[in-house]
Amino acid sequence: MKKIWILFSQTVTVLLAVWFVVATLQPNWLRGTNSPQKVSFTQAILDGNAGASPGGSFRQAAQKASPAVVSITVQQKSRTKARRADPWFRFFEDPEEDSPSGGMGSGVIVSPEGYILTNHHVIEGAEAIEVNLHDGRNAMAKVIGNDPDTDLALLKIDLPNLPVIVLGQMETLQVGDAVLAIGNPFGVGQTVTSGIVSALGRKQLGINTFENFIQTDAAINPGNSGGALVDANGLLMGINTAIYSRSGGNMGIGFAVPVSTATQIMAALIKDGKVTRGWIGVEPRPLNAELAESFGIVKDKTTGALPKGVLIHGVLQNSPAAKAGIQPGDLIMQVAGQGVTDVPEMLSSVAALKPGEVASLLVLRNGKNLELRVTPGTRPIRP
């Protein structure tokens, strides 16, 4: 028995020693295939970098949209001092006022055919336009058309296999949504900044004739003009156009033309090389208490509020409005059956009218509603 016990003890000792060595050097040998594995902190980081984006990252959106955002270099005549004095500091400026070489802006490739959306003020007066792609290629661009009233322009380049941005739907964008601004600020190279949608439908800012801006606090600086404002999925939501700044740098208030407006302008420019809008030839002003008193417009006896509409301060001689019988002091309340409450809304409603086709205007004159018929002309193109 003593010999058996000694043999048993030695066997157990050897097995324990083998188990200890295996557990120390190769612990995975002791686990089943379904057992949870411990992963080192370093390996976890490597695995995370190889897979999905970390929480809070906009990596995928940036990677999706960035290839379609281009840098635009123009050769043009110098800017005017009046524009430099404008408190609404435009993105694009010449490095030197008298430099004929121009400067840099941004643009967005919106079709495989090579169409690029940018801002009118980026390519205004350009003698030559060079487009530099994110992948290192470059090409000279042709101007298809521009629309100063919305500060948009359409270019075209001839290169194969172009990256194209995916267009978003404005109906899905809400205040508070995360957005990225992609462009080439100060010519340093493509840059992505993040922020949120601060407001929608911004107008009466004095930037463009027709305004319906997306406001964002994403950092935007000179050179971003014409670049992309995209949502968290990398879909194009707007064309970055202007910033409000007292210093010339970003102050967290930037404005972009909505993708819905940009696509409408693009379609018109591709079709006709210009944007055709209705025009009636009036000088509209927002109604206030002082103007209401001057033109004899009285407040509602029940609510005490002024009537809703746009005051006509002047009528151009021989214009469609003059021929329709519109007079100074009239309050336009509806255009083609749609109510108007402010000047931008009225201008947009009139612009939507088809030149040459009769439309109705509901006008308040001397306390009475009148329906006038007007045949709009074509809105003159702003130089």
PyMOL commands that set and color helices and strands:
alter all, ss='L'
color gray80, all
select helices_A, chain A and resi 2-25+27-30+41-50+59-68+81-85+120-123+170-172+185-187+259-272+289-294+320-324+343-351
alter helices_A, ss='H'
color red, helices_A
select strands_A, chain A and resi 69-76+104-109+115-118+126-132+138-140+142-147+152-156+178-183+191-202+213-216+228-231+236-243+254-258+278-279+282-286+310-315+331-335+338-339+359-365+368-374+377-378
alter strands_A, ss='S'
color yellow, strands_A
deselect
rebuild
show_as cartoon
